[in-house]
Amino acid sequence: MTKGEARRRDVRHRPAAPLFFLAPALIIVFAVLIYPICFSIVVSLFDWPLSAGAGERHFVGFGNYVDLSADPEFWNSVKLQLGFIFIAIPIELLLGFAAALLLNREFFGAKIVRTLLLLPVFFLPILSGMTWRFMLQPRYGPLNALLISLGVPEMTWLGNPLMAYVAVIVQDIWRMWPFMFMLLYAALTNIPAEMLEAAEIDGAGFWRRLRSITVPMLVPTMLTGLLLRIIDALRVFSEVYVMTEGGPGNATLLFSLYTQRQAFSYQKVGMASAMAIFLLILSIVFAVTLVRKNMSLDVLEEKAGG
């Protein structure tokens, strides 16, 4: 018997050995992921006031979910959250794609320009919100100062419901479009130059190469970027809270802000947990949809290659 066979036989007789090495990772995953989710599910089944003692928590089953389904503010927050996602993220994708195409060449100072473009991504969300709130401040903000110098009356940007919602979206676009640029630029540099050169020799112009080669090869990266940004946008909180606190009225009361309000302003932890479970399900729906789309593209590529 060789040493390799003896080692494999020894491992087969010790089935607990792999679990021993996996145990630390499994414990961490359980502690930071599985247990909080299970606990949130349990809490969502109770009428659980934040300051209540153990005897004041009442089991209501799916009562919190039923109450949510009849709550107009809940559906308004869902609508605002989905609007935030479907407006901001496609614009971020388009801006990132355009910048990646524009900067996918060497010129003087190219590395400096690419580095500077990434700076907004490294802003803390709360700092980004504070910066935009100052910029849009009606009396002392630089934007209104510029408008006044041009003879335009000052505007209460964050006091108007529609403009406040647009400002929240613009803030997110400004901070996160470089993330899309970073992903797409990295993917562009991996496209074989020989393929583009061959298409150019065959007479394909810029738009034809873009439509037939560049975009199809970037689609998996785009889907990955969309998935990461959607999951991140579903939990956006601090920058919006700093800018508007959900106002004026409930014009910018996104889903995460309404969840926080349920938990800490209304002290309904059970209701907030039910909203968190709804957010988890919504995230899974987006993730499964985009992953299946990516997998179907891989299958099509394999068939085409075969």
C-alpha positions as CSV (number, residue, x, y, z in Angstrom):
1,M,0.0,0.0,0.0
2,T,1.4,3.4,-1.0
3,K,1.6,6.3,1.4
4,G,-1.1,8.2,-0.5
5,E,-3.5,5.2,-0.2
6,A,-2.7,4.8,3.4
7,R,-3.4,8.5,4.0
8,R,-6.8,8.4,2.2
9,R,-7.8,5.3,4.1
10,D,-6.9,7.0,7.4
11,V,-9.1,10.0,6.5
12,R,-12.0,7.7,5.6
13,H,-11.7,6.2,9.0
14,R,-11.8,9.6,10.6
15,P,-15.0,11.3,9.2
16,A,-14.9,13.9,11.9
17,A,-11.6,15.3,10.8
18,P,-13.0,17.7,8.0
19,L,-15.7,18.9,10.4
20,F,-13.0,19.7,13.0
21,F,-11.3,22.1,10.5
22,L,-14.6,23.5,9.3
23,A,-15.9,24.1,12.8
24,P,-14.5,27.7,13.3
25,A,-15.9,28.9,10.0
26,L,-19.3,27.2,10.7
27,I,-19.5,28.8,14.1
28,I,-18.8,32.3,12.8
29,V,-21.4,31.9,10.0
30,F,-23.9,30.7,12.5
31,A,-23.2,33.5,15.0
32,V,-23.2,36.4,12.5
33,L,-25.7,35.2,9.9
34,I,-28.0,32.2,10.7
35,Y,-28.7,33.0,14.4
36,P,-29.6,36.7,13.8
37,I,-32.0,35.7,10.9
38,C,-33.6,33.0,13.0
39,F,-34.0,35.4,15.9
40,S,-35.5,38.1,13.7
41,I,-38.1,35.5,12.4
42,V,-39.0,34.6,16.0
43,V,-39.3,38.3,17.0
44,S,-41.5,39.1,14.0
45,L,-44.1,36.6,15.4
46,F,-44.5,38.6,18.6
47,D,-46.0,41.9,19.6
48,W,-42.7,43.0,21.1
49,P,-42.4,46.6,22.4
50,L,-38.9,47.8,22.7
51,S,-39.0,48.6,26.4
52,A,-41.2,45.7,27.3
53,G,-40.4,43.0,29.8
54,A,-40.6,39.3,29.1
55,G,-44.2,39.2,30.3
56,E,-45.3,42.0,28.0
57,R,-44.4,40.2,24.8
58,H,-47.3,38.5,23.2
59,F,-47.3,35.9,20.4
60,V,-49.4,37.2,17.5
61,G,-48.3,34.7,14.8
62,F,-48.4,36.4,11.4
63,G,-50.3,39.3,12.8
64,N,-47.4,41.7,12.2
65,Y,-47.2,40.7,8.5
66,V,-51.0,41.2,8.2
67,D,-50.7,44.6,9.7
68,L,-47.9,45.5,7.4
69,S,-49.9,44.5,4.4
70,A,-52.6,47.0,5.4
71,D,-50.2,49.8,6.3
72,P,-50.1,52.5,3.5
73,E,-46.8,53.9,4.9
74,F,-45.2,50.5,4.5
75,W,-46.2,50.3,0.8
76,N,-45.1,53.9,0.3
77,S,-41.7,53.1,1.7
78,V,-41.5,50.0,-0.6
79,K,-42.4,52.2,-3.6
80,L,-39.8,54.8,-2.7
81,Q,-37.2,52.2,-2.2
82,L,-37.8,50.5,-5.5
83,G,-37.9,53.9,-7.2
84,F,-34.6,54.7,-5.6
85,I,-33.1,51.4,-7.0
86,F,-34.6,51.5,-10.5
87,I,-33.6,55.2,-11.0
88,A,-30.2,55.5,-9.4
89,I,-28.6,52.1,-10.3
90,P,-29.2,52.2,-14.1
91,I,-27.8,55.7,-14.2
92,E,-24.8,54.6,-12.2
93,L,-24.3,51.7,-14.6
94,L,-24.5,54.0,-17.7
95,L,-22.1,56.6,-16.2
96,G,-19.6,53.9,-15.1
97,F,-19.8,52.2,-18.5
98,A,-19.3,55.5,-20.4
99,A,-16.3,56.5,-18.2
100,A,-14.8,53.0,-18.5
101,L,-14.9,53.3,-22.3
102,L,-13.5,56.8,-22.3
103,L,-10.6,56.0,-20.0
104,N,-9.8,52.6,-21.5
105,R,-6.7,54.0,-23.2
106,E,-3.4,55.5,-22.1
107,F,-2.8,59.2,-22.0
108,F,-0.9,61.6,-19.9
109,G,-2.2,61.5,-16.3
110,A,-4.5,58.5,-16.9
111,K,-3.7,56.8,-13.7
112,I,-4.2,60.0,-11.7
113,V,-7.6,60.6,-13.4
114,R,-8.8,57.0,-12.7
115,T,-7.7,57.2,-9.1
116,L,-9.5,60.6,-8.5
117,L,-12.7,59.2,-10.0
118,L,-12.8,56.5,-7.3
119,L,-12.6,59.0,-4.4
120,P,-16.4,59.3,-3.9
121,V,-16.7,55.5,-3.3
122,F,-14.4,55.9,-0.2
123,F,-16.6,58.6,1.3
124,L,-18.4,57.3,4.4
125,P,-22.2,57.3,3.7
126,I,-22.8,59.6,6.6
127,L,-20.1,62.1,5.4
128,S,-21.6,62.0,2.0
129,G,-25.1,62.8,3.4
130,M,-23.7,65.7,5.5
131,T,-21.8,67.1,2.5
132,W,-24.8,67.1,0.3
133,R,-27.0,68.6,3.0
134,F,-24.6,71.4,3.4
135,M,-24.4,72.0,-0.4
136,L,-28.2,72.1,-0.6
137,Q,-28.7,74.3,2.5
138,P,-31.0,77.1,1.4
139,R,-29.3,80.1,3.0
140,Y,-25.6,79.2,3.2
141,G,-25.2,76.4,0.7
142,P,-22.8,76.9,-2.2
143,L,-25.4,75.8,-4.8
144,N,-27.9,78.5,-3.7
145,A,-25.1,81.0,-3.5
146,L,-24.3,80.3,-7.1
147,L,-27.9,80.6,-8.1
148,I,-28.3,83.9,-6.3
149,S,-25.2,85.2,-8.0
150,L,-26.9,84.4,-11.3
151,G,-30.1,86.2,-10.3
152,V,-32.1,83.1,-9.5
153,P,-34.0,83.1,-6.2
154,E,-32.8,80.7,-3.5
155,M,-34.5,77.3,-3.4
156,T,-35.3,75.1,-0.4
157,W,-34.0,71.9,-2.1
158,L,-34.7,69.6,0.8
159,G,-37.9,71.3,1.7
160,N,-39.7,70.2,-1.4
161,P,-40.9,66.6,-1.5
162,L,-40.0,65.9,-5.1
163,M,-36.7,67.8,-5.0
164,A,-35.6,66.1,-1.8
165,Y,-36.3,62.7,-3.3
166,V,-34.3,63.6,-6.4
167,A,-31.5,65.0,-4.2
168,V,-31.2,61.7,-2.3
169,I,-31.0,59.8,-5.6
170,V,-28.4,62.2,-7.0
171,Q,-26.3,61.9,-3.9
172,D,-26.3,58.1,-4.3
173,I,-25.4,58.4,-8.0
174,W,-22.5,60.7,-7.2
175,R,-21.1,58.4,-4.5
176,M,-21.5,55.0,-6.2
177,W,-21.2,55.4,-10.0
178,P,-17.4,55.1,-9.6
179,F,-18.0,51.6,-8.2
180,M,-19.5,50.6,-11.5
181,F,-16.7,52.3,-13.4
182,M,-14.1,50.3,-11.4
183,L,-15.8,47.0,-12.2
184,L,-16.4,47.7,-15.9
185,Y,-12.9,49.2,-16.4
186,A,-11.3,46.0,-15.0
187,A,-13.5,43.9,-17.2
188,L,-12.7,46.0,-20.3
189,T,-9.0,45.5,-19.8
190,N,-9.6,41.7,-19.9
191,I,-11.2,41.8,-23.3
192,P,-8.6,40.4,-25.8
193,A,-7.3,43.2,-27.9
194,E,-6.8,40.8,-30.8
195,M,-10.5,40.2,-31.0
196,L,-11.3,43.9,-31.3
197,E,-8.4,44.4,-33.8
198,A,-9.7,41.5,-35.9
199,A,-13.2,43.0,-36.0
200,E,-11.8,46.4,-37.0
201,I,-9.8,44.8,-39.8
202,D,-13.1,43.2,-41.0
203,G,-14.6,46.6,-41.3
204,A,-16.6,46.8,-38.0
205,G,-16.9,50.4,-36.8
206,F,-16.8,51.5,-33.2
207,W,-20.5,51.1,-32.5
208,R,-20.6,47.6,-34.2
209,R,-17.7,46.5,-32.1
210,L,-19.3,47.9,-29.0
211,R,-22.7,46.2,-29.7
212,S,-21.3,42.8,-30.9
213,I,-18.2,42.3,-28.8
214,T,-17.7,44.7,-25.9
215,V,-21.2,44.8,-24.4
216,P,-21.8,41.0,-24.6
217,M,-18.5,40.3,-22.9
218,L,-19.3,42.8,-20.2
219,V,-22.8,41.6,-19.4
220,P,-21.7,39.1,-16.7
221,T,-19.7,41.9,-15.0
222,M,-22.7,44.2,-15.3
223,L,-25.0,41.7,-13.7
224,T,-22.6,41.2,-10.9
225,G,-22.3,45.0,-10.4
226,L,-26.1,45.3,-10.4
227,L,-26.5,42.5,-7.8
228,L,-24.0,44.1,-5.5
229,R,-25.5,47.6,-5.9
230,I,-29.1,46.4,-5.5
231,I,-28.3,44.6,-2.2
232,D,-26.4,47.7,-1.0
233,A,-29.2,50.1,-2.1
234,L,-31.8,48.0,-0.3
235,R,-30.1,48.8,3.0
236,V,-29.2,52.5,2.4
237,F,-29.9,54.4,5.5
238,S,-27.3,56.8,7.1
239,E,-26.8,59.2,4.2
240,V,-30.6,59.6,3.6
241,Y,-31.2,59.9,7.4
242,V,-28.6,62.7,7.6
243,M,-29.9,64.5,4.6
244,T,-33.7,64.4,5.2
245,E,-34.5,62.1,8.1
246,G,-37.2,60.7,5.8
247,G,-38.8,64.1,5.1
248,P,-40.2,66.5,4.2
249,G,-43.3,64.6,5.4
250,N,-42.6,61.0,4.3
251,A,-41.2,62.0,0.8
252,T,-37.8,60.2,1.4
253,L,-38.9,57.7,4.0
254,L,-37.1,54.7,2.3
255,F,-37.7,51.2,3.6
256,S,-34.7,51.1,5.9
257,L,-35.7,54.5,7.5
258,Y,-39.3,53.3,8.1
259,T,-37.9,50.1,9.7
260,Q,-35.8,52.2,12.0
261,R,-38.8,54.4,12.8
262,Q,-40.9,51.3,13.6
263,A,-38.2,49.9,16.0
264,F,-37.1,53.0,17.8
265,S,-39.7,55.7,17.4
266,Y,-42.8,53.6,17.6
267,Q,-40.9,50.9,19.7
268,K,-42.5,48.1,17.7
269,V,-39.6,45.6,17.4
270,G,-41.8,42.8,16.2
271,M,-43.1,45.0,13.3
272,A,-39.6,46.1,12.5
273,S,-38.4,42.5,12.4
274,A,-41.3,41.6,10.1
275,M,-40.1,44.4,7.8
276,A,-36.5,43.1,8.0
277,I,-37.7,39.6,6.9
278,F,-39.6,41.2,4.0
279,L,-36.4,43.0,3.0
280,L,-34.5,39.7,3.2
281,I,-37.0,38.0,0.9
282,L,-36.9,40.9,-1.5
283,S,-33.1,40.7,-1.6
284,I,-33.2,37.0,-2.3
285,V,-35.7,37.6,-5.2
286,F,-33.3,40.1,-6.8
287,A,-30.3,37.8,-6.1
288,V,-31.9,34.7,-7.6
289,T,-33.1,36.6,-10.6
290,L,-29.8,38.1,-11.5
291,V,-27.8,34.9,-10.7
292,R,-30.1,32.8,-12.9
293,K,-29.8,35.4,-15.7
294,N,-26.0,35.1,-15.4
295,M,-26.1,31.3,-15.4
296,S,-28.3,31.3,-18.5
297,L,-25.8,33.5,-20.2
298,D,-23.0,31.1,-19.3
299,V,-25.0,28.2,-20.7
300,L,-25.6,30.1,-24.0
301,E,-21.9,30.8,-24.2
302,E,-21.0,27.2,-23.7
303,K,-23.4,26.1,-26.4
304,A,-22.1,28.7,-28.8
305,G,-18.5,27.6,-28.0
306,G,-19.5,24.0,-28.6
